[in-house]
Every structure is written in structure tokens, then in C-alpha cells.
Amino acid sequence: MVLVILLRMNSTLKEITELLRAHLPVVRTKQRFVFSKISVEDGKFSKKEMGTVMVHKKGNEKEESRLDEHKFCIGDLIDISINFK
């Protein structure tokens, strides 16, 4: 599934997770979201993990990290892996 969402640079991983769960019925019951940043530099793709959000667990400081803390630029993408088990 490909979904395009325009986000503010100060959006947190937790806010993005809540947005997905609110608007996509298929992911409302899912508990684990893994975020990665995909960048293109000099024609080469690079992927770097940003963090994991566990919906029913608190205390993960990575879920409160903002996009600008991960040095997002125009054209960068977010890959979100959702646990469907």
C-alpha cells in the first residue's frame, strides 16, 4: 500500500502513528510501527531506521522524536513497516 501524507517537520513518530490509526481502518488494531527514512543522494538510495512505536507501551523516547531531528529534506520519504500479526 502506498499512502501520501504531507507532514510538518515538527511531527513526531507518535503523531504519525495516531494519524494512520485514525484514518486507516486496517491498521487500527496493529500495535507495532517501524519508521525508516529513505533519502536519495547522488542517485543512490539510503535507508536509515528512525525508531519504533509500540502502541500499547509507553516510555520509548524514539516515538517522541521529530522529523527535523532526523534531518529530513525536501524529497525524503518515510517507510513505515506495520506489524500485521
C-alpha positions in Angstrom: 0.0 0.0 0.0 1.3 3.5 -0.8 -0.1 6.4 1.1 1.0 10.0 0.6 0.7 12.3 3.6 2.1 15.8 3.9 3.6 16.4 7.3 5.1 19.2 9.3 8.8 18.9 10.2 7.9 19.0 13.9 5.6 16.0 13.6 6.6 13.1 15.9 6.6 9.4 15.1 3.8 9.0 17.7 1.7 11.7 16.0 2.2 10.0 12.6 1.1 6.6 14.1 -2.0 8.2 15.6 -2.8 9.8 12.2 -2.5 6.4 10.4 -4.6 4.6 13.0 -7.3 7.3 12.9 -7.7 7.2 9.1 -6.9 3.7 8.0 -9.2 1.1 9.5 -6.9 -1.8 8.5 -4.2 -0.5 10.9 -6.4 0.4 13.9 -5.7 -2.8 15.8 -2.0 -3.0 14.9 0.5 -2.4 17.7 4.0 -2.0 16.2 5.1 0.6 13.6 8.7 0.8 12.5 9.8 4.0 10.8 12.7 4.4 8.4 13.9 7.4 6.4 14.7 7.0 2.7 16.9 9.6 1.1 18.4 9.9 -2.4 21.9 11.4 -2.6 23.9 11.4 -5.9 21.4 9.0 -7.4 21.8 6.4 -4.6 19.1 5.4 -2.1 19.9 5.2 1.5 17.7 3.9 4.3 18.1 4.6 8.0 15.9 3.4 10.8 14.3 6.3 12.8 12.5 4.4 15.6 9.7 2.1 16.6 6.3 3.0 18.1 4.6 0.3 20.2 1.0 1.5 20.6 0.2 0.0 24.0 3.6 0.6 25.6 4.9 3.9 26.9 8.4 5.2 27.7 10.1 4.9 24.3 11.9 8.2 23.7 12.2 7.5 20.0 8.5 7.8 19.5 8.7 11.4 20.6 11.5 12.2 18.1 10.5 14.8 15.4 11.2 14.6 11.7 13.5 17.6 11.8 15.7 15.7 14.3 16.3 13.1 11.7 17.5 15.8 9.2 14.6 15.5 6.7 15.0 17.4 3.4 12.6 18.0 0.5 12.2 14.7 -1.3 13.0 12.4 1.6 10.5 9.6 2.2 9.2 7.7 5.3 8.9 3.9 5.1 6.6 2.6 7.7 6.5 -1.2 8.4 3.4 -2.2 10.2 3.2 -5.5 12.2 0.2 -7.4 10.8 0.5 -10.4 13.1 
